[in-house]
Amino acid sequence: MSAQKNTPPAIGEIWPGQGGIYGGLRQYPEGLCHIIFAAEDVPGRHQYGDYGVSVKAESRTDGRANTAVMIEREGKHPAAIEAAGYTADGHKDFYLPSIGELHHVWQYIPESFATDWYYWSSSQYSANYAYTVDFEDGWLDDNGKDGVRLVRPVRRFLQ
């Protein structure tokens, strides 16, 4: 990898070759990671899915772990499937962000997100609800898993 690809841009700018908008650094189980949000939403609006079923997608900080649990449910989580299927700049390691990851990006680059609809997080609240974020005012809420919301994929890699 060239030195240019290893040097992050300012938070909120596109990081060429990394698949999207640089969101800064966050601590994860594997260490301090750069976080990259897709430059655009996945087209359309999608259900979280599996309404009425409690799954182990309960991390408020690790969307990758939540997404892996949801993908194992074999087609029952459309938002996670869309996020995990997203590719950019040759990267295929995107996932549905946790509520903590969405709150992080709301703090640092809210202008990169739509303000007219809520975004799904991968963090389940209960068998019937999952956490969402409204980027107009940063409202964190739980919404019915059978409703449709926006999806913005994210990826991360060690610093």
Beta strands, then each sheet from edge to edge (+ up, - down):
strand 1: 14-15
strand 2: 20-28
strand 3: 31-37
strand 4: 46-47
strand 5: 118-124
strand 6: 129-134
strand 7: 139-144
strand 8: 148-149
strand 9: 154-158
sheet 1: 1+ 2- 3+ 9-
sheet 2: 4+ 8-
sheet 3: 5+ 6- 7+
end
